[in-house]
Amino acid sequence: MVKFQKQLEGQLVPEWRNAYVNYKQLKKIIGQIREQIVLEQQAGNATHGAQHRLTFSICTTRSRGGNSLVVNHKGQPHDLLGSEAEESYQTELLGPLPWLENEEIFFSRLDSQLNMVNNFYKTKEREFLLRSKQLEVQLETLVEIRGQLAACKIGDQDDSDKEIDIESGENANATNGMKNGSFRVSRSKVGHAQKMLRTAFVEHYKGLTLLQNYSSLNTLAFAKILKKYDKVTGKDVMDTYLRSVETSYFSSSDKVPRD
C-alpha cells in the first residue's frame, strides 16, 4: 500500500507545494505524542489512555472522561461568505483532565493548516473567476469580429491577409481597453486569435481541475492525519473535526465547477 505522504507528493501541484497540509509535520507531532503517552504510562500515569475517549464538535461537547473540545469558527455561515470574507478556526481544549503539551501543539498546527488551506483556496478561486470573465468577454469579442468579417465577405482563402476596418463595440472595448472607433483586422489574424483563445480555455479548465484536486487532496490529508491521531491517543475526534473541514470554505464553496 502506498504511504499517503508519497501519494500527496505525487499528486500536488509543485507551484502550490507550500499551500498543502503539512502532513509530514503533523505526523511528526503525533510521534511525539506517542512518546509522551508511553512515558506517562511508564510513570504510572495513563491519564490519556483509551478509557478517556473524547468527542469533538463545532460546539462544546463533553467526553466520557470529563474533558471537552471547542472549535471556534470566526466568520459568517458559509453560504453567506464571499471569497473576500475572512474566517478562521481555533480549537480550544478544555479540562478538567490535563492535555499533553504536544496535543495542544497538534491542534494549534491543525487549525493553522485549515486556515491556510482556506485562504489559499479563496485566493485561487478569485483568480479563476476573474479569468473566466475575461475569457468570456474575449470570446464574445471574437464572435462579434467574425460576424463583421462575414458581413464584409472576407472569408475566401485568397483574402486571408486582407485587412478591413472593424468598429470597436462594447466587448472589444472591454477586452482591449480601446476607445470607440475602429481597428484593422484580417481573416488570418482572427484565425490566429481563435487558436490562442482555444488554448487559453483549455489551460483555464486544466487549472480549475487542479483547484478541485487541491480541495479533495487536502480534505483527504485532514482525514488521514486525524485517523492517525485517534489511533495513537485512543480518542475519537476524526469524524467531528472533519465536519468542520467539510463545511469550511475550501471544501464547500461552489463558485467554481466541481465534479
C-alpha positions as a Python dict, from the first residue, in 0.01 Angstrom:
ca = {
    (1, 'M'): (0, 0, 0),
    (2, 'V'): (133, 342, -99),
    (3, 'K'): (202, 566, 200),
    (4, 'F'): (-16, 876, 198),
    (5, 'Q'): (287, 1106, 218),
    (6, 'K'): (409, 965, -115),
    (7, 'Q'): (59, 990, -261),
    (8, 'L'): (45, 1355, -156),
    (9, 'E'): (386, 1429, -304),
    (10, 'G'): (288, 1261, -629),
    (11, 'Q'): (-39, 1449, -678),
    (12, 'L'): (25, 1801, -551),
    (13, 'V'): (85, 2096, -783),
    (14, 'P'): (457, 2184, -744),
    (15, 'E'): (392, 2559, -759),
    (16, 'W'): (140, 2523, -476),
    (17, 'R'): (351, 2290, -261),
    (18, 'N'): (365, 2517, 43),
    (19, 'A'): (-14, 2561, 42),
    (20, 'Y'): (-97, 2195, 110),
    (21, 'V'): (-150, 2041, 453),
    (22, 'N'): (193, 1977, 603),
    (23, 'Y'): (119, 1611, 664),
    (24, 'K'): (480, 1527, 745),
    (25, 'Q'): (498, 1789, 1020),
    (26, 'L'): (168, 1682, 1177),
    (27, 'K'): (273, 1317, 1164),
    (28, 'K'): (594, 1406, 1347),
    (29, 'I'): (396, 1575, 1624),
    (30, 'I'): (180, 1263, 1660),
    (31, 'G'): (500, 1065, 1701),
    (32, 'Q'): (596, 1297, 1986),
    (33, 'I'): (251, 1249, 2142),
    (34, 'R'): (303, 873, 2127),
    (35, 'E'): (636, 911, 2309),
    (36, 'Q'): (473, 1126, 2578),
    (37, 'I'): (195, 872, 2631),
    (38, 'V'): (448, 590, 2669),
    (39, 'L'): (648, 790, 2920),
    (40, 'E'): (339, 873, 3128),
    (41, 'Q'): (221, 512, 3118),
    (42, 'Q'): (561, 400, 3237),
    (43, 'A'): (536, 652, 3518),
    (44, 'G'): (202, 502, 3621),
    (45, 'N'): (2, 794, 3479),
    (46, 'A'): (-218, 664, 3198),
    (47, 'T'): (-450, 967, 3208),
    (48, 'H'): (-453, 981, 2830),
    (49, 'G'): (-525, 615, 2775),
    (50, 'A'): (-804, 473, 2567),
    (51, 'Q'): (-1052, 489, 2856),
    (52, 'H'): (-1072, 865, 2808),
    (53, 'R'): (-1217, 878, 2458),
    (54, 'L'): (-1318, 1230, 2354),
    (55, 'T'): (-1583, 1369, 2126),
    (56, 'F'): (-1518, 1674, 1912),
    (57, 'S'): (-1761, 1928, 1775),
    (58, 'I'): (-1805, 2278, 1644),
    (59, 'C'): (-1973, 2346, 1976),
    (60, 'T'): (-1860, 2231, 2321),
    (61, 'T'): (-1901, 1857, 2381),
    (62, 'R'): (-1829, 1661, 2696),
    (63, 'S'): (-1618, 1348, 2685),
    (64, 'R'): (-1658, 1040, 2898),
    (65, 'G'): (-1351, 1147, 3091),
    (66, 'G'): (-1484, 1495, 3160),
    (67, 'N'): (-1273, 1687, 2907),
    (68, 'S'): (-1424, 1887, 2624),
    (69, 'L'): (-1323, 2049, 2299),
    (70, 'V'): (-1447, 2358, 2124),
    (71, 'V'): (-1380, 2453, 1763),
    (72, 'N'): (-1430, 2826, 1743),
    (73, 'H'): (-1523, 2940, 1395),
    (74, 'K'): (-1494, 3312, 1332),
    (75, 'G'): (-1693, 3421, 1029),
    (76, 'Q'): (-2040, 3412, 878),
    (77, 'P'): (-2218, 3092, 772),
    (78, 'H'): (-2052, 2957, 459),
    (79, 'D'): (-2349, 3016, 233),
    (80, 'L'): (-2318, 3387, 316),
    (81, 'L'): (-1942, 3410, 290),
    (82, 'G'): (-1790, 3585, -6),
    (83, 'S'): (-1444, 3491, -124),
    (84, 'E'): (-1320, 3819, 28),
    (85, 'A'): (-1461, 3745, 372),
    (86, 'E'): (-1226, 3638, 647),
    (87, 'E'): (-1283, 3334, 862),
    (88, 'S'): (-1070, 3128, 1094),
    (89, 'Y'): (-1083, 2815, 1305),
    (90, 'Q'): (-934, 2775, 1650),
    (91, 'T'): (-964, 2468, 1869),
    (92, 'E'): (-999, 2522, 2242),
    (93, 'L'): (-904, 2231, 2469),
    (94, 'L'): (-1094, 2224, 2798),
    (95, 'G'): (-1041, 2023, 3119),
    (96, 'P'): (-1071, 1906, 3386),
    (97, 'L'): (-816, 1641, 3280),
    (98, 'P'): (-482, 1775, 3152),
    (99, 'W'): (-393, 1761, 2786),
    (100, 'L'): (-47, 1664, 2672),
    (101, 'E'): (163, 1957, 2559),
    (102, 'N'): (212, 1805, 2216),
    (103, 'E'): (-163, 1755, 2182),
    (104, 'E'): (-207, 2126, 2227),
    (105, 'I'): (63, 2185, 1965),
    (106, 'F'): (-104, 1936, 1730),
    (107, 'F'): (-443, 2106, 1734),
    (108, 'S'): (-286, 2451, 1707),
    (109, 'R'): (-96, 2339, 1395),
    (110, 'L'): (-403, 2160, 1261),
    (111, 'D'): (-610, 2478, 1290),
    (112, 'S'): (-340, 2686, 1123),
    (113, 'Q'): (-328, 2437, 836),
    (114, 'L'): (-704, 2457, 792),
    (115, 'N'): (-693, 2836, 790),
    (116, 'M'): (-403, 2835, 543),
    (117, 'V'): (-580, 2600, 301),
    (118, 'N'): (-897, 2810, 320),
    (119, 'N'): (-711, 3133, 247),
    (120, 'F'): (-514, 2985, -42),
    (121, 'Y'): (-826, 2837, -198),
    (122, 'K'): (-1006, 3170, -177),
    (123, 'T'): (-716, 3346, -348),
    (124, 'K'): (-701, 3095, -631),
    (125, 'E'): (-1078, 3091, -667),
    (126, 'R'): (-1082, 3470, -713),
    (127, 'E'): (-812, 3440, -980),
    (128, 'F'): (-1001, 3171, -1172),
    (129, 'L'): (-1332, 3357, -1151),
    (130, 'L'): (-1169, 3673, -1288),
    (131, 'R'): (-1003, 3472, -1565),
    (132, 'S'): (-1338, 3313, -1653),
    (133, 'K'): (-1496, 3655, -1702),
    (134, 'Q'): (-1203, 3773, -1913),
    (135, 'L'): (-1223, 3470, -2141),
    (136, 'E'): (-1599, 3510, -2181),
    (137, 'V'): (-1556, 3872, -2291),
    (138, 'Q'): (-1278, 3776, -2533),
    (139, 'L'): (-1496, 3503, -2683),
    (140, 'E'): (-1784, 3745, -2730),
    (141, 'T'): (-1547, 3991, -2896),
    (142, 'L'): (-1416, 3725, -3133),
    (143, 'V'): (-1767, 3621, -3232),
    (144, 'E'): (-1855, 3986, -3295),
    (145, 'I'): (-1549, 4040, -3517),
    (146, 'R'): (-1608, 3719, -3713),
    (147, 'G'): (-1962, 3837, -3778),
    (148, 'Q'): (-1837, 4167, -3917),
    (149, 'L'): (-1584, 3989, -4136),
    (150, 'A'): (-1857, 3766, -4271),
    (151, 'A'): (-2075, 4069, -4342),
    (152, 'C'): (-1789, 4218, -4541),
    (153, 'K'): (-1750, 3890, -4730),
    (154, 'I'): (-1394, 3839, -4611),
    (155, 'G'): (-1369, 3466, -4594),
    (156, 'D'): (-1200, 3330, -4903),
    (157, 'Q'): (-853, 3183, -4867),
    (158, 'D'): (-716, 3442, -5110),
    (159, 'D'): (-842, 3719, -4884),
    (160, 'S'): (-691, 3579, -4562),
    (161, 'D'): (-445, 3868, -4527),
    (162, 'K'): (-675, 4140, -4649),
    (163, 'E'): (-743, 4386, -4369),
    (164, 'I'): (-1063, 4578, -4312),
    (165, 'D'): (-1179, 4834, -4059),
    (166, 'I'): (-1390, 4688, -3778),
    (167, 'E'): (-1597, 4904, -3549),
    (168, 'S'): (-1493, 4850, -3187),
    (169, 'G'): (-1805, 4752, -2996),
    (170, 'E'): (-1858, 4729, -2621),
    (171, 'N'): (-1694, 4385, -2596),
    (172, 'A'): (-1389, 4491, -2791),
    (173, 'N'): (-1352, 4794, -2568),
    (174, 'A'): (-1375, 4581, -2253),
    (175, 'T'): (-1114, 4339, -2387),
    (176, 'N'): (-863, 4573, -2541),
    (177, 'G'): (-919, 4896, -2349),
    (178, 'M'): (-988, 5072, -2681),
    (179, 'K'): (-1176, 5393, -2726),
    (180, 'N'): (-1478, 5398, -2951),
    (181, 'G'): (-1364, 5388, -3312),
    (182, 'S'): (-1229, 5121, -3545),
    (183, 'F'): (-931, 4892, -3585),
    (184, 'R'): (-798, 4681, -3868),
    (185, 'V'): (-824, 4303, -3876),
    (186, 'S'): (-784, 4026, -4129),
    (187, 'R'): (-911, 3672, -4160),
    (188, 'S'): (-566, 3533, -4078),
    (189, 'K'): (-535, 3749, -3766),
    (190, 'V'): (-876, 3639, -3646),
    (191, 'G'): (-784, 3274, -3708),
    (192, 'H'): (-469, 3316, -3501),
    (193, 'A'): (-666, 3483, -3221),
    (194, 'Q'): (-916, 3198, -3229),
    (195, 'K'): (-640, 2939, -3180),
    (196, 'M'): (-490, 3137, -2894),
    (197, 'L'): (-828, 3172, -2726),
    (198, 'R'): (-897, 2799, -2763),
    (199, 'T'): (-561, 2725, -2594),
    (200, 'A'): (-643, 2973, -2316),
    (201, 'F'): (-976, 2799, -2247),
    (202, 'V'): (-805, 2458, -2233),
    (203, 'E'): (-544, 2584, -1986),
    (204, 'H'): (-813, 2754, -1780),
    (205, 'Y'): (-1014, 2434, -1739),
    (206, 'K'): (-698, 2244, -1652),
    (207, 'G'): (-644, 2498, -1377),
    (208, 'L'): (-999, 2450, -1249),
    (209, 'T'): (-935, 2076, -1231),
    (210, 'L'): (-615, 2136, -1034),
    (211, 'L'): (-805, 2355, -788),
    (212, 'Q'): (-1070, 2087, -743),
    (213, 'N'): (-799, 1827, -683),
    (214, 'Y'): (-633, 2064, -434),
    (215, 'S'): (-955, 2072, -232),
    (216, 'S'): (-1002, 1694, -242),
    (217, 'L'): (-641, 1611, -158),
    (218, 'N'): (-633, 1843, 143),
    (219, 'T'): (-962, 1704, 273),
    (220, 'L'): (-810, 1357, 249),
    (221, 'A'): (-496, 1477, 428),
    (222, 'F'): (-702, 1604, 723),
    (223, 'A'): (-888, 1271, 740),
    (224, 'K'): (-566, 1067, 730),
    (225, 'I'): (-385, 1264, 999),
    (226, 'L'): (-688, 1269, 1231),
    (227, 'K'): (-729, 895, 1193),
    (228, 'K'): (-365, 853, 1291),
    (229, 'Y'): (-416, 1081, 1593),
    (230, 'D'): (-718, 879, 1708),
    (231, 'K'): (-524, 554, 1673),
    (232, 'V'): (-229, 679, 1879),
    (233, 'T'): (-428, 852, 2156),
    (234, 'G'): (-732, 626, 2175),
    (235, 'K'): (-953, 931, 2132),
    (236, 'D'): (-1231, 982, 1881),
    (237, 'V'): (-1203, 1321, 1713),
    (238, 'M'): (-1181, 1247, 1342),
    (239, 'D'): (-1546, 1247, 1237),
    (240, 'T'): (-1642, 1558, 1426),
    (241, 'Y'): (-1335, 1763, 1326),
    (242, 'L'): (-1390, 1659, 967),
    (243, 'R'): (-1735, 1812, 984),
    (244, 'S'): (-1559, 2145, 1038),
    (245, 'V'): (-1329, 2071, 744),
    (246, 'E'): (-1613, 1969, 515),
    (247, 'T'): (-1813, 2284, 590),
    (248, 'S'): (-1511, 2512, 560),
    (249, 'Y'): (-1481, 2737, 257),
    (250, 'F'): (-1229, 2538, 53),
    (251, 'S'): (-1441, 2226, 78),
    (252, 'S'): (-1790, 2374, 45),
    (253, 'S'): (-1761, 2666, -199),
    (254, 'D'): (-1942, 2604, -528),
    (255, 'K'): (-1830, 2916, -713),
    (256, 'V'): (-1607, 2711, -942),
    (257, 'P'): (-1727, 2387, -1104),
    (258, 'R'): (-1687, 2061, -910),
    (259, 'D'): (-1741, 1711, -1045),
}
